[in-house]
Amino acid sequence: MLRKGLMLAALGLAFVAGPALSATSKEEPKEMDWSFTGPLGKYDQAQLQRGYKVYREVCSACHAMSLVSFRNLGEKGGPFYDPKYPNPNDNPYVKSLAKDIQVSDIDNETGDAIKRPAGTADRFPSPFANEAAARASNGGALPPDLSVIAKAREGGPDYIYSILTGFVQPPAGLTVSPGKYYNPYFPGDLSSFWTGKGEVPKGGFIGMPPPLAANKVTFDDNTKSTVENQARDVSAFLMWAAEPKMEQRKQFGLGAMIYLLIFTGLLYASYRRIWRNVAH
């Protein structure tokens, strides 16, 4: 009897939760055409450079990338790779980029906390001292670390691009709490905030205000600085940060497939030669 009662209770909860869960939906990310998709895809270095600039001048004010070091920028396949400097620590442009950023350190002589110019071995600094400071500066929301965000979110760079370009006015009948912003591509359950007619709108509330604006970043190659271009470039940069060895992995895979095809052909030719005079 007890087991039967528990089963009925669980079934009842399932029916009660059904409508709420069905209202929790979001728009599918926009499908973009990326240079790095497909088995032969490669990163567009100029796009990665622009994406780094968007991250540094806009996103880094709130979001850390604690798994990325400045030297990674000069590694093969990276935004500022130069074949003249196979060791990225020797890349003068990477050194210059790092030197412009102040990082926390400890004075070896006095033991005091100091700030110093970053070196190529340093990781990207966090904009906040700790999680509490991050939440206090963002209305209680914790800005996620962007190091591997492109691999951690379903849709990858498509999802990031959609979020960055998806800020729209909330539909009439949707109550938006202070400090929150409606985005149809952000997952959430809006059923308790919806008083309008028809179905609950897709999407959710995000604690980040629209970060991009036209001409907010000036691109060195004179690319038009629209919201769409900024979003596309920083999405590509975050994809590189999440998978910096993608090009090498694809090259290795292609070489392995060619080797296996040749090996298969040799095996078949050997089989035909050895057994050609033997009845089967």
N, C-alpha and C positions, 0 to 999 in steps of 0.2 A: 504493500500500500504506500509506504514511504517513497519507494522508487517511482511508483506511478505518479504520485503527487509532484515529485521533483520534475519529472518529465513534462507534466502538464504545465507547471509553472514556467519552465524554460520555453515551452512552446508559446505560452502567452506572452512572455517577454519578447520573443522573436517577432510576433505579430505587432506588438506595441512599438518596437524599435524600427520596424519596416519602413513606415513613412518618413521618419527622421533620416534614416540612412539613405533612402532614395533621393532625399533633397540635398544630400551632400554630394555635389558633383561640380565639375569645372569644365570649361571649354578645352577641347583638345588643342595642344600647342600648334602654332603655325608651322607648317613644313617648309623649311628653308633649304636652299641649295648651298651646301658648304663645299669648299675646295678639298676638305680632308675626308669626305665620305667615300665609300667604295674601297675595293682592295688596292687601288693604285693612288688613292687620294693623298694629298700632301697639304701641309699648312702653308698658307699664304703669308710670307714673312712680313710684307708691308702691312697686312691686316693685323698681324700679331703686334706689331709696333704701335699701330694706332690703338689697339685694344689695351695695351699696357698703359698708354697715356690716359685713356678713359678711366682705367682702374686707379691709377696713381692720383689723378686730379679730381676724381669724383668718388669712386667707390671706397677708396682707402680711408676716407674720413670716418667710416663706420665699420667697415668689414676688414678683418685680418686675413692674411694668407700665410699662416704660420708654418706651412710645410714647404714653402718656396724660398730658396736663397737667391741672392742677387746673381750669383755665378750661373744659376740655371738659365738666366736670360741669354747667356752667351754660349750655351751648349748647342751641339748640332741639332738642328730643327727648331731652335729657339728664336725668339724675336730679333735678337741682335747677334746671332751667330756670324762669325767671320772666319772663313777657312784659314786666314793668315794667323789666327790665334786658336789653335786646337785646344789649348788650355784656356778655358773661359776666364780664369783668374788673371790672365794677361791681357784680356781684351780692354783697351783703353776706354771704349765707350761705356762698357759695363761698369768699369771703375768710376767713371764720371757720374753715371746714374746713381750708383750706390753712395757716392760722396755727398750728393745733394740731400740725402736723408739722414736724420739724426736718430740714433739708437741709444738705448739705455745701457750703461756699463758701470763697473766699479773701478774706482781709482786704485791702482795697485799699491800706491804709497800711503794714501790716507784711509782707504776703505770707504770713502764717500761715494754715494750714487752720483753719476755724472752722465752727461750726454756727449756723444762724439759722432763724427761722420761715420756712416756705415762703410764696411768693406765688402768685397765680393763674397766672403765666407759667411756674412751675416744673413739671417733670414729677414723677410719682410717684417717690419715692426708692427705690433698691434696698436690701433689707435687708442686703446683703453688699457689702464693698468690691470684691471681684473674684470670678472663677470659683473660684479655689483656696479662698477662704474659704467660699464657698457649698458646695462639695463636702465640705470638712472638717467643716462643721456638719451635714451630712446623710448621713453614712456613705458618702461617695464619690459619691452621686447628685447630679446637678445639677438643682435645681428649675427647670422651664421658665418662661420669661417668659409672663405671661398676657395680654399686650396683644391678641393676635389668636388666642388658643388656640381660641376657638369657631369660627373659620373654618379653622384649620389642622388640626383633627381631624375625621375622618369622623364624621358624626353630630352635630357641633356641640354645641348646648346639651343635647341628649338624651344624648350621650356623657358630658359633664361631670357631669350630674345622676346618671347611672348609676354613674360611678366614685365619686362622693362618697357615694352611698347603697349601694354594692355591697360594702363590706367585710364578709366573713363568715368564719366559722371554716373552715379548710381541711379538705377531706374526709380521712378516715382513709386513710393510705397515702401522703400527700403530704408530703414533707419540705420545710419552709420554712427557708431560711437566716436567721441572725440579722440583724435590721435590715430584713427584707423582710416584706411583707404580701400575703396572697392576695386577689385580686380577680377574679371571673369576667369582668368587663367590660374588664379590662386585657389587651392583647395580649401573648402570650408563648408559649414552648414549654416545657411542664412534663414532657415525656416522660422526661428524665433525672432528675427528682425524684420520679417516680411509682413506687411499689412495691405499690400496691393492686390490687384485682381490677377487671376491666372496662376500659373505655376511659379514656384519659388525660382528666382533667377539663379543661374549658374555662377560659380565662383565663390569668393570669400573675401574676408577683410585681412589686409596686410598692414603691419605697423610701419612700413617704409613709405614715405611720401614719394611721388614721382621724382626719381633722381636725375633724370636727363632732361635737357632742354636744348633747343636749336642753338648752335654756336656756343654751347657751354664749354666745349673743348676745341682748340684750334689745332688742326692736323698739319704736320710739317710738309706733307706731300700735296697739300691743297685739296684733299678730298673734302667734299661738301659735308659740313658738320651738322647733319640732320639727326633727329632723335633715332630714326631707323638705322642710320649708318653707325652711330655711336653704339647702339644696342647690338648690332650685328658684330662689330669689331670686338667689343669687350666679351661677347659670348664666345667668339672664336678664341680669344686669349685665355678665357677660363677653361675651355676645352683643352687647350695646350697644357695649361697648368695641371689639369687632372690627369693627362696622359702625354707627358713630354717625349716619351720614347715611341710614340705611335708609328712614326715613319720607319724607324729601324725595325720595329716588329713586323711591319708590312713587307719590308724588303727581305727580311729573313724568311718570312712565310712564302714569298714568291720564289726565292731561291730554293727553298726546300721542295716546293711543288715541281719546279723544273728538274731538280735532282731526281725526285721520285719517278717522274715521267721517263727520264733517260734510263734510270735503273730498271724500270719495268720493261722498256724496249730491249735492253740488253739481255734481261732474263728470258724474254720471249724468244729472242734470236738464238740464244744458247740452247733453249729447249728444242727449238726446231732443228738445230744442227746436230745435237746429240742423239735425238730420237728419230731422225728422218728415215733411217733404214730399218726401224723396228716396227713390226706390225702391231697394231692396237686392237 
